[in-house]
Amino acid sequence: MPNSSGAEEPDQARLSIAYNRSIYLMLGVPFVSLSALGFMVYRHLRVRAAWEQHLLARTRALPPGDQPLSAIPGDRACSHLSPDDAS
């Protein structure tokens, strides 16, 4: 009988190691996922702020009397020429 109870000791050690690894995995995956999501939001907000600063500087740099161009290419209310522009 002692031989059969001694055979389970390596299985007990492997089982405890498996439990430890699964706990680390359950703690690590949400942490890494939320960190990656937070970094992507931070980067998006930083790029957006830089783009808004660029647009603000661009509209301030226009000489008086000039019309500011649209920030987005092709962003027009009507892309067809008016009768005044056609002549």
C-alpha positions as CSV (number, residue, x, y, z in Angstrom):
1,M,0.0,0.0,0.0
2,P,2.8,2.6,0.6
3,N,3.9,2.2,-3.0
4,S,0.6,3.3,-4.4
5,S,0.3,6.4,-2.1
6,G,3.9,7.5,-3.0
7,A,3.0,7.4,-6.7
8,E,0.5,10.3,-6.2
9,E,3.1,12.8,-4.9
10,P,4.4,13.9,-8.4
11,D,0.7,14.3,-9.5
12,Q,0.0,16.5,-6.4
13,A,3.0,18.7,-7.2
14,R,2.0,19.0,-10.9
15,L,-1.6,19.8,-9.8
16,S,-0.5,22.6,-7.5
17,I,1.7,24.0,-10.2
18,A,-1.2,23.9,-12.7
19,Y,-3.4,25.7,-10.2
20,N,-0.8,28.4,-9.7
21,R,-0.4,28.9,-13.4
22,S,-4.1,29.1,-14.0
23,I,-4.5,31.7,-11.3
24,Y,-1.7,33.8,-12.8
25,L,-3.3,33.5,-16.2
26,M,-6.7,34.6,-14.8
27,L,-5.1,37.6,-13.2
28,G,-2.8,38.5,-16.1
29,V,-5.1,38.4,-19.1
30,P,-7.6,41.0,-17.8
31,F,-4.7,43.2,-16.7
32,V,-2.9,43.1,-20.0
33,S,-6.2,43.5,-21.9
34,L,-7.2,46.6,-20.0
35,S,-3.7,48.0,-20.2
36,A,-3.7,47.6,-23.9
37,L,-7.1,49.2,-24.2
38,G,-6.1,52.1,-22.0
39,F,-2.9,52.7,-24.0
40,M,-4.9,52.7,-27.3
41,V,-7.4,55.3,-25.9
42,Y,-4.5,57.4,-24.5
43,R,-2.7,57.3,-27.9
44,H,-5.9,58.2,-29.8
45,L,-6.6,61.2,-27.5
46,R,-3.0,62.4,-27.9
47,V,-3.1,62.2,-31.7
48,R,-6.5,63.8,-31.8
49,A,-5.3,66.7,-29.6
50,A,-2.3,67.2,-31.9
51,W,-4.5,67.2,-34.9
52,E,-6.8,69.8,-33.4
53,Q,-3.8,72.0,-32.6
54,H,-2.6,71.6,-36.2
55,L,-6.0,72.7,-37.5
56,L,-6.1,75.6,-35.1
57,A,-2.7,76.8,-36.1
58,R,-3.6,76.4,-39.8
59,T,-6.7,78.5,-39.5
60,R,-4.9,81.2,-37.5
61,A,-2.1,81.4,-40.1
62,L,-4.4,82.5,-42.9
63,P,-4.0,86.1,-44.0
64,P,-7.0,88.3,-43.4
65,G,-9.7,88.0,-46.1
66,D,-8.8,84.4,-47.1
67,Q,-11.4,81.7,-46.5
68,P,-10.2,78.7,-44.5
69,L,-10.2,75.4,-46.5
70,S,-12.1,72.5,-45.3
71,A,-10.2,70.3,-42.8
72,I,-11.3,67.1,-44.7
73,P,-10.6,66.8,-48.4
74,G,-13.8,66.5,-50.3
75,D,-15.9,67.8,-47.4
76,R,-18.1,70.2,-49.3
77,A,-21.8,70.9,-48.9
78,C,-22.2,70.6,-52.7
79,S,-19.6,69.3,-55.0
80,H,-21.2,70.7,-58.2
81,L,-20.2,74.0,-59.6
82,S,-22.7,76.9,-59.1
83,P,-23.7,78.9,-62.2
84,D,-21.5,81.7,-61.1
85,D,-18.4,79.5,-60.9
86,A,-19.1,77.8,-64.2
87,S,-18.5,80.9,-66.3
